[in-house]
Each structure stands twice: as structure tokens, then as C-alpha cells.
């Protein structure tokens, strides 16, 4: 297999495992039934251990998915099947929206939304990079919240693919 370049940021598995261990320890200290503790631990492991790992090589764009830290599957697209790179930016809720969420649902909801954005940027990040195929299909190559990661990933894709970049 040819060497490949990962898109950034790479999930910090060690940090996720440390957070999981802390939650597991906290759960087992409690006085709830063991079934509830086990269910909580599986849910947290699923939450922290589910992520994609996108990579690009000289021949393929590839995305490997992990669930509960176990690799599930890999999708590959030949680079010769790609025609362009598309960028996209979703509007965030902004300051006014954040204040409205805080007033209506409470500060804990706003904090949870920010935490989810940090832990799962590929599930709802504002910045997106798409790859368009010859058949017209769009492949989500990367999604996240950081502009620096967005710029770096666009550079990686442009350098590897040499395709035009358009606004999606």
C-alpha cells in the first residue's frame, strides 16, 4: 500500500481513552445498579470512540470509520475519478443565537453544544471540503470547525490532486 497523508486534525485517541477511563471510574464509584453503570460506560465509549480517519494517497482518497475505537470499514475513491474540490461554510448560530439558546435552554445546553463541536467536529462542523466525482457524486472529504485545519486540508488536497477548487 502506498504511503498516505492524513487530513488534520487526527483524533487524539490517547486523550479520548483517558477521558473514557475517568468517566468509567466515576460511574463505578456511584450507587446505581451495575446495568446502568455498564450502559453508561458503553454509551460514553461509543461517543468518544466513534470518529472518521480521512487519508489521501497517490491513488486513493480513503475514509476509515471507527466505532468504540474499533475500525469498522473503509471507503475508497480513486483519485482518477475526481474532478474538483468544493468548499462550503455553514453559518453558525452566532452570538445572538448563543444568547437565545442560553436564555431558552440554559447555559448547560450551550456548553454541551460547544463540547460536542469540539469532540465531534465531523458531525456538524461549519467548514466542509467536498470531492466531486466524474459521475457528479459529492464525497465529504473533511468537516470541522477550525479555519487553520480547513486551510491545511485544502492545501493537502490541492497538492495531491491538482484539481480546481470551487465554492460549493
C-alpha positions as CSV (number, residue, x, y, z in Angstrom):
1,X,0.0,0.0,0.0
2,X,1.3,3.4,-0.9
3,X,2.1,5.9,1.9
4,X,-0.8,8.2,2.6
5,X,-1.2,11.7,4.2
6,X,-3.9,12.0,6.9
7,X,-6.1,15.1,6.9
8,X,-5.9,17.2,10.1
9,X,-6.6,17.1,12.9
10,X,-6.1,13.5,13.7
11,X,-8.2,12.3,16.6
12,X,-6.2,12.1,19.8
13,X,-7.0,8.6,20.8
14,X,-4.9,8.7,24.0
15,X,-6.9,11.7,25.2
16,X,-10.2,10.1,24.4
17,X,-9.1,6.9,26.3
18,X,-8.1,9.0,29.3
19,X,-11.4,10.8,29.3
20,X,-13.2,7.4,28.9
21,X,-11.2,5.9,31.9
22,X,-12.2,8.9,34.1
23,X,-15.9,8.5,33.2
24,X,-15.7,4.8,33.8
25,X,-14.1,5.3,37.2
26,X,-16.7,7.9,38.1
27,X,-19.5,5.6,37.0
28,X,-18.3,2.7,39.1
29,X,-18.0,4.8,42.2
30,X,-21.7,5.6,42.1
31,X,-24.5,3.7,43.8
32,X,-26.6,2.9,40.7
33,X,-27.2,-0.7,39.6
34,X,-24.4,-2.3,37.6
35,X,-26.6,-2.4,34.5
36,X,-26.9,1.3,34.5
37,X,-23.2,1.7,35.0
38,X,-22.4,-0.6,32.1
39,X,-24.9,1.1,29.9
40,X,-23.4,4.5,30.7
41,X,-19.8,3.2,30.0
42,X,-20.8,1.7,26.7
43,X,-22.6,5.0,25.7
44,X,-19.5,7.1,26.6
45,X,-17.2,4.7,24.8
46,X,-19.4,4.9,21.7
47,X,-19.5,8.7,22.0
48,X,-15.7,9.1,22.4
49,X,-14.6,6.2,20.3
50,X,-16.6,6.9,17.1
51,X,-14.7,9.0,14.5
52,X,-13.5,9.0,10.9
53,X,-9.9,8.9,9.8
54,X,-9.6,10.5,6.3
55,X,-6.4,10.0,4.3
56,X,-5.2,10.7,0.8
57,X,-2.5,8.8,-1.1
58,X,-1.2,8.9,-4.6
59,X,-4.0,6.6,-5.8
60,X,-7.0,6.9,-3.4
61,X,-8.9,9.2,-1.1
62,X,-9.9,6.9,1.8
63,X,-12.0,7.3,4.9
64,X,-11.8,4.8,7.7
65,X,-14.6,4.8,10.4
66,X,-14.1,3.7,14.0
67,X,-16.8,2.9,16.5
68,X,-16.0,2.3,20.1
69,X,-12.3,2.5,19.0
70,X,-12.7,-0.4,16.6
71,X,-12.2,0.0,12.9
72,X,-15.5,-0.7,11.1
73,X,-15.0,-0.1,7.5
74,X,-13.1,1.8,4.8
75,X,-14.4,3.6,1.8
76,X,-12.0,4.4,-1.1
77,X,-12.3,6.6,-4.1
78,X,-9.8,6.5,-6.9
79,X,-8.2,9.9,-7.5
80,X,-8.7,9.5,-11.2
81,X,-12.5,9.5,-10.6
82,X,-12.3,13.0,-9.0
83,X,-12.9,16.2,-11.0
84,X,-12.8,19.1,-8.4
85,X,-12.6,20.1,-4.8
86,X,-15.5,22.1,-3.4
87,X,-15.5,24.2,-0.3
88,X,-18.5,25.0,1.9
89,X,-19.1,27.1,5.0
90,X,-22.3,26.8,7.1
91,X,-23.4,29.7,9.2
92,X,-23.0,29.2,12.9
93,X,-25.6,30.3,15.4
94,X,-23.5,33.4,16.3
95,X,-23.6,35.5,19.5
96,X,-27.4,36.3,19.2
97,X,-28.2,32.6,18.7
98,X,-26.0,31.6,21.5
99,X,-27.7,34.1,23.9
100,X,-31.1,32.8,22.8
101,X,-30.1,29.2,23.4
102,X,-28.8,30.1,26.8
103,X,-32.0,32.0,27.8
104,X,-34.4,29.4,26.5
105,X,-32.5,26.1,27.4
106,X,-29.9,27.2,29.9
107,X,-26.1,27.6,30.0
108,X,-25.6,23.8,30.2
109,X,-27.1,23.3,26.8
110,X,-24.8,25.9,25.2
111,X,-21.8,24.3,26.9
112,X,-22.9,20.9,25.7
113,X,-23.2,22.2,22.1
114,X,-19.7,23.7,22.3
115,X,-18.3,20.4,23.8
116,X,-20.0,18.4,21.0
117,X,-18.5,20.7,18.4
118,X,-15.0,20.1,19.9
119,X,-15.4,16.3,20.3
120,X,-17.3,15.6,17.1
121,X,-16.4,18.3,14.5
122,X,-17.1,15.9,11.7
123,X,-20.7,15.6,12.8
124,X,-21.5,19.3,12.5
125,X,-18.5,21.5,11.9
126,X,-19.0,24.7,9.9
127,X,-16.2,24.2,7.4
128,X,-16.5,21.5,4.7
129,X,-14.4,20.1,1.9
130,X,-16.1,18.0,-0.8
131,X,-14.7,16.0,-3.6
132,X,-16.8,15.9,-6.8
133,X,-16.6,12.7,-8.9
134,X,-17.0,12.3,-12.7
135,X,-20.5,10.9,-12.1
136,X,-21.5,14.1,-10.2
137,X,-21.5,12.5,-6.8
138,X,-20.2,14.6,-3.9
139,X,-17.9,13.0,-1.2
140,X,-17.5,14.7,2.1
141,X,-13.7,14.7,2.4
142,X,-13.5,16.7,5.7
143,X,-15.7,18.6,8.1
144,X,-14.6,20.7,11.1
145,X,-14.6,24.0,13.0
146,X,-11.1,25.4,12.7
147,X,-10.2,27.6,9.8
148,X,-6.5,26.6,10.1
149,X,-7.4,22.9,9.8
150,X,-9.6,23.8,6.8
151,X,-6.8,25.7,5.1
152,X,-4.3,22.9,5.8
153,X,-6.6,20.2,4.5
154,X,-7.3,22.3,1.4
155,X,-3.6,22.6,0.8
156,X,-3.1,18.8,1.2
157,X,-5.9,18.1,-1.3
158,X,-4.8,20.6,-3.8
159,X,-1.1,19.5,-3.7
160,X,-2.1,15.8,-4.0
161,X,-4.9,16.1,-6.5
162,X,-4.0,19.2,-8.5
163,X,-7.8,19.8,-9.1
164,X,-9.6,23.2,-9.3
165,X,-11.2,24.5,-6.1
166,X,-14.7,25.9,-6.3
167,X,-17.2,27.2,-3.8
168,X,-19.9,24.6,-3.3
